[in-house]
Amino acid sequence: KQSITNTKRHYENQLSALLPNYQNLLENLNKQEPLDQHIQYCIDTINGCESALLAYEKAAKYSENEINIVKVFIPEGDK
């Protein structure tokens, strides 16, 4: 969980540095790897991290509850 939080923070920091200087960076960067692709990668990674952290929260919320095992009814004639 800590690794996911660190990754999310890393890409949020990158975006906060890139987006205000987007136009200047776009003019000075190597055009072989477009800045737009990297920004989209950062956004996708942040969204993935947020989804994973939400899953951790949901799992923690339900970890105290017992999950009953469901027994499937099989009619006697279908054995």
C-alpha positions in Angstrom: 0.0 0.0 0.0 2.9 2.4 0.9 4.5 1.7 -2.5 1.2 2.6 -4.3 1.0 5.8 -2.3 4.6 6.7 -3.1 4.1 6.0 -6.8 1.0 8.2 -6.8 2.8 11.0 -5.1 5.7 10.7 -7.5 3.5 11.2 -10.6 1.5 13.9 -9.0 4.7 15.8 -8.4 5.8 15.3 -12.0 2.4 16.6 -13.3 2.6 19.6 -11.0 6.0 20.5 -12.5 5.1 19.7 -16.1 1.7 21.2 -16.6 2.5 24.9 -15.7 5.5 24.8 -18.0 3.8 22.7 -20.7 4.2 25.2 -23.6 7.9 25.9 -22.8 8.6 22.2 -22.4 6.8 21.3 -25.6 9.1 23.7 -27.6 12.3 22.4 -26.0 11.8 18.7 -25.7 12.9 15.9 -28.0 10.0 15.4 -30.3 10.8 11.7 -30.6 8.8 11.1 -27.4 5.9 13.5 -27.2 5.3 15.2 -23.9 1.6 14.5 -24.3 2.2 10.7 -24.0 4.2 11.2 -20.8 1.5 13.4 -19.3 -1.2 10.8 -20.2 0.9 8.1 -18.7 1.2 10.1 -15.5 -2.6 10.6 -15.4 -3.3 7.0 -16.0 -0.8 5.9 -13.3 -2.3 8.3 -10.8 -5.8 7.0 -11.6 -4.6 3.4 -11.3 -3.1 4.2 -7.9 -6.3 5.8 -6.7 -8.3 2.8 -7.7 -5.9 0.5 -5.9 -6.0 2.6 -2.8 -9.7 2.6 -2.9 -9.7 -1.2 -3.2 -7.5 -1.3 0.0 -10.0 0.8 1.8 -12.9 -1.3 0.8 -11.1 -4.5 1.7 -10.2 -3.1 5.2 -13.8 -2.1 5.6 -15.1 -5.6 5.0 -12.2 -7.6 6.6 -13.9 -7.6 9.9 -17.0 -9.2 8.5 -17.3 -12.9 8.0 -18.2 -14.1 4.6 -20.5 -17.1 4.7 -19.8 -19.9 2.4 -22.7 -20.6 0.0 -23.7 -24.2 -0.5 -25.1 -24.9 -3.9 -28.3 -26.9 -3.9 -28.1 -29.9 -6.2 -31.3 -31.8 -6.7 -31.1 -35.5 -5.9 -31.9 -36.5 -9.4 -28.9 -34.5 -10.9 -26.1 -36.2 -9.0 
